[in-house]
């Protein structure tokens, strides 16, 4: 016969006591429920976005009987093995006699007494100011353990965005267009010279006026013929010397010589324009020649403005001279970045012609004049180019549903809460996210005299907020707008695992209880970017840094007319 172990009798006794206490627990809980609820139940406080479960400070079954039962069961288990397993110390002795919670220096009150195991403190102590109640965890009646939240493995979003092509295509310029273009520019230069001659008006001396003036001065006929020859040759210096030698007035001679020099330079400009040899240096010489003329300031200002127009035409001529024309119109890729651009009012808006030498010709639909500037092919095609920082890349995989708990930075207070019997601390300015979960019970202390609060929350974002009645938890809404109004092309993306197309010149707005995940193609295969957006408006455009699609959290954006669909000759 085997000798019964005395410890076995103790274990059996304790197990029997546990069963009896369980029956008491059931009866007590039922009675307590009847006393506290009275069949009417609790209702949520105003402005809360979720259902409140209960808000009682003391539950006999949970806060008193449950720890007793657990202690009996633990004692029975230890007794059956014949030893405590902890060398005679409490279950916390594996931490050298300290509570696991003591590492965080958490206290039950001003005296700094630690709360061990499931023991409930004798007094309700809270730390709070008059303006912002302090959330405390000591009065929650559970073990004071604060593990770091486990990051649940998340599923990667499966849906991939459609390609967003960067349509930077234009057409070539033909040899015939280049020939007509050069002829047109020469004709424009000649017309401008006619305008300059008109502005000079009576300033220029006519041959008949010179003959009358020489006769009035009594100059001999032989000397008159010599002066007339020099006048016709445009030799201002020789004319002035001869004028002074034959007895003419020196002041009159200097004035006639100055007018003669202007006429001579004007004739040279016209000859060079007809031959296509006109240069910027010729314009500079003519500009200097009119400085000594006695003429009105307004006339001189208009002449200088006409000379500026001729100089701009010369820039176009230089670009056309280096252009590479094709026999017939061909579709070509346009250069990326800022390049010289000839703005041509004869072409439709947004039609872009490549001159084959890095210069583009862009239509303006009759607006403005033919002139040279600089810009990008993308903007000319109606695609916005933005230089501000784009959204930050966030390639962290996201699973739905998820619950996010946020403690705003401006609270300047760490918040404590309980989930499934485990205690957590959430410092100000941080967020805890629990992924792949459908519902969750959260328990937290409201602070001060307001006791505990428990909610059953569903996937979404919830923010801890200090109110005049203690800490509360409010559900947040995330609203994101993708603005494609500056773009003549559709923008394809994946928003929270759903394929979305934002139409050309269109705007799409998305709302969610969690931050919105957006994935989009940046313009070529393998260039997919993912971002998590909390709120705000994000504009579609090409990133000036690399010429690829991006989203920009900025206001405004480049806009341009729709792309032309019909071909029209540049000249």
Secondary structure by P-SEA (a helix, b strand, c coil): cccccaaaaaaaaaaaaaaaaaaaaaaaaaaaaaaacccbbbbbccccccccccccccccccccaaaaaaaaaaaaaaaaaccccccccccccccccccccccccccccccccccccccccccbbbbbcccbbbbbcccccccccccccccccccccccccccccccbbbbbbcaaaaaaaaaaaaaaaaaaaaaaaaaaccccccaaaaaaaaaaacccaaaaaaaaaaaaacaaaaaaaaaaaacccaaaaaaaaaaaaaaaaaaaaaaaaaaccccaaaaaaaaaaaccccccaaaaaaaaaaaaaaaaaaaaaaaaaabbbcccbbbbbbbccccbbbbbccccccbbbbccccbbbbbccccccbbbbbbbccccccbbbbcccccccccccccccbbbbbbcccccbbbbbccccbbbbbcccbbbbbccccbbbbbbbccccccbbbbbccbbbbbbbbccccbbbbbbbbbbbbbcccccbbbbbbcccbbbbbcccbbbbbbcccbbbbbbbcccccbbbbbbbcbbbbbbcccccccccccccccbbbbbcccccbbbbcc
